[in-house]
Amino acid sequence: MNMHPHASGIATILRTEIEAWRRVGNISREGVAASVMDAHQTFGGEAATGVDFSFIGDTYTQAKKGAQKLFRWLDVDGTLPAGIVPSILAALPLDVRLSILNKLLCPMGMSARAADCGAMASPDVSRHLPSVMKEAGEAQLALVNLPADASDADLLAAHKELIEAAQACENAARAALAKVAARQAPPTASTH
């Protein structure tokens, strides 16, 4: 059980990104907490980490108490248990997760990217076309609009769009390869 709190830098990044996501999506603190609690339960978080989100009361009361607990941990002076971080990340949309992970990894010269894992991968290659076109167009637009004296924020925004375009292309390439592999795989004998 890992109950050691993360450094305040991680809590600050999480809090900043969650607050930005909440503002854009008009999401309540209770809504965020409910998503985190659901993810924590799905992953068996309490048994694995000792972090407990069991509260007595109706759904709203549970979410309200969960929000108080979660946002207390995310406060500047709070102590964020390391075991809750995967549940927080799992509750967030992919773009917010990637932003958080990239802010954590960038000082080490690394970056995160989305990956199709197992059942999420689709062998239907044509299904990826809209995503490839959208992301590639956004990446091209980000580059075209990038001024010669671009700020760090402008460069990071362009980088984000380029990474998303590369990920969309990579997902389509994986789907194409999976389709080829599925066609070339020898038939399996049924074991009845």
C-alpha positions in Angstrom: 0.0 0.0 0.0 1.5 3.3 -1.1 0.2 6.0 1.1 3.1 8.4 0.8 1.9 11.8 -0.4 3.1 13.1 -3.8 5.2 16.2 -3.9 3.1 19.4 -4.0 4.2 19.9 -7.6 2.1 17.0 -8.8 -0.9 18.1 -6.8 -0.5 21.6 -8.2 -0.5 20.3 -11.8 -3.5 18.1 -11.1 -5.4 20.9 -9.5 -4.6 23.4 -12.2 -5.6 21.0 -15.0 -8.8 19.8 -13.2 -9.9 23.4 -12.5 -9.3 24.3 -16.2 -11.3 21.3 -17.3 -14.1 22.1 -14.8 -14.4 25.7 -16.1 -14.5 24.7 -19.8 -17.0 21.9 -19.2 -18.9 23.7 -16.5 -18.4 20.6 -14.3 -19.0 20.7 -10.5 -16.5 19.6 -7.9 -18.9 16.9 -7.0 -19.1 15.7 -10.6 -15.3 15.4 -10.7 -15.3 13.6 -7.4 -18.0 11.2 -8.5 -15.9 10.3 -11.6 -12.8 9.8 -9.5 -14.7 7.7 -7.0 -16.1 5.5 -9.8 -12.7 5.1 -11.3 -11.2 4.3 -7.9 -13.9 1.6 -7.3 -13.4 0.2 -10.9 -9.7 -0.3 -10.3 -10.2 -1.8 -6.8 -8.4 1.3 -5.5 -9.4 0.9 -1.8 -8.0 -2.6 -1.6 -4.9 -1.7 -3.5 -4.1 1.7 -1.9 -6.0 2.0 1.3 -7.6 5.2 0.1 -11.3 4.9 1.1 -14.2 6.8 -0.5 -16.9 5.1 1.4 -19.4 7.6 2.7 -22.9 7.1 4.2 -25.7 9.0 2.5 -27.4 9.5 -0.8 -25.4 9.9 -4.1 -25.2 13.7 -3.8 -23.9 13.5 -0.2 -21.3 10.9 -1.1 -20.2 13.1 -4.1 -20.0 16.2 -1.9 -17.9 14.4 0.8 -15.7 12.9 -1.9 -15.2 16.4 -3.4 -14.2 17.8 0.0 -11.7 15.0 0.5 -10.3 15.1 -3.1 -10.0 18.9 -3.3 -8.4 19.1 0.2 -5.7 16.7 -1.1 -5.2 18.9 -4.2 -4.9 22.1 -2.1 -1.4 23.6 -2.0 -1.0 22.6 1.6 -2.8 19.2 1.1 -1.2 15.8 1.1 -2.1 13.9 -2.0 -1.9 10.1 -1.5 0.1 8.5 -4.3 -2.4 5.7 -4.7 -5.2 8.1 -5.8 -3.3 9.5 -8.7 -4.2 6.7 -11.2 -7.9 7.0 -10.2 -7.8 10.8 -10.8 -6.1 10.3 -14.2 -8.6 7.6 -15.2 -11.5 9.9 -14.4 -10.3 12.7 -16.7 -10.7 13.0 -20.5 -7.7 11.8 -22.5 -6.6 15.3 -23.5 -6.5 16.4 -19.9 -4.6 13.2 -18.8 -2.0 13.7 -21.6 -1.6 17.4 -20.6 -1.0 16.4 -16.9 1.4 13.6 -17.8 3.4 15.8 -20.3 3.8 18.5 -17.7 5.2 15.9 -15.3 7.4 14.2 -17.9 8.6 17.3 -19.9 11.3 18.3 -17.4 12.9 14.9 -17.9 12.8 15.2 -21.7 10.0 12.8 -22.1 6.4 13.0 -23.3 3.2 10.9 -23.0 1.0 9.8 -25.9 -2.2 7.8 -26.1 -2.0 4.2 -27.0 -4.6 1.7 -28.1 -4.5 -1.1 -25.6 -6.1 -4.5 -26.3 -9.8 -4.2 -26.8 -9.7 -0.5 -27.6 -7.9 -1.1 -30.9 -10.1 -1.5 -34.0 -9.1 -3.5 -37.0 -11.5 -1.3 -39.1 -9.0 1.0 -40.8 -11.6 3.3 -42.5 -13.1 4.1 -39.1 -9.8 6.1 -38.4 -10.1 8.4 -41.4 -12.2 11.1 -39.7 -9.8 11.3 -36.8 -6.7 11.4 -39.1 -8.2 14.1 -41.2 -9.3 16.2 -38.2 -6.1 15.9 -36.3 -3.8 16.4 -39.4 -5.8 19.5 -40.3 -5.5 20.9 -36.8 -1.8 20.3 -36.8 -1.4 22.0 -40.2 -3.4 25.0 -39.0 -1.3 25.2 -35.8 1.9 25.3 -37.9 0.5 27.8 -40.4 -0.6 30.1 -37.6 2.6 29.8 -35.7 4.4 33.2 -35.7 8.1 33.5 -36.3 8.5 34.8 -32.8 6.2 32.2 -31.2 5.9 32.1 -27.5 6.5 29.0 -25.4 2.7 28.6 -25.1 2.3 28.9 -28.9 5.0 26.2 -29.4 3.5 23.9 -26.8 0.0 24.3 -28.4 1.5 23.4 -31.8 3.4 20.5 -30.3 0.1 19.2 -28.8 -1.6 19.3 -32.2 1.3 17.6 -33.9 1.3 14.9 -31.3 -2.4 14.3 -31.7 -2.1 14.1 -35.5 0.8 11.6 -35.1 -1.3 9.5 -32.7 -4.3 9.5 -35.0 -2.0 8.3 -37.9 -0.4 5.7 -35.6 -3.7 4.4 -34.5 -4.8 4.0 -38.2 -1.5 2.3 -39.0 -1.9 -0.1 -36.1 -5.4 -0.9 -37.3 -4.2 -1.6 -40.8 -1.4 -3.8 -39.5 -3.9 -5.6 -37.2 -6.2 -6.3 -40.1 -3.3 -7.7 -42.2 -2.2 -9.9 -39.2 -5.7 -11.1 -38.7 -6.0 -12.1 -42.3 -2.6 -13.9 -42.3 -3.2 -15.7 -39.0 -3.6 -19.4 -39.3 -7.1 -20.7 -38.4 -7.2 -22.0 -34.9 -8.6 -25.5 -34.2 -11.6 -25.4 -32.0 -11.4 -27.3 -28.8 -14.8 -28.7 -28.0 
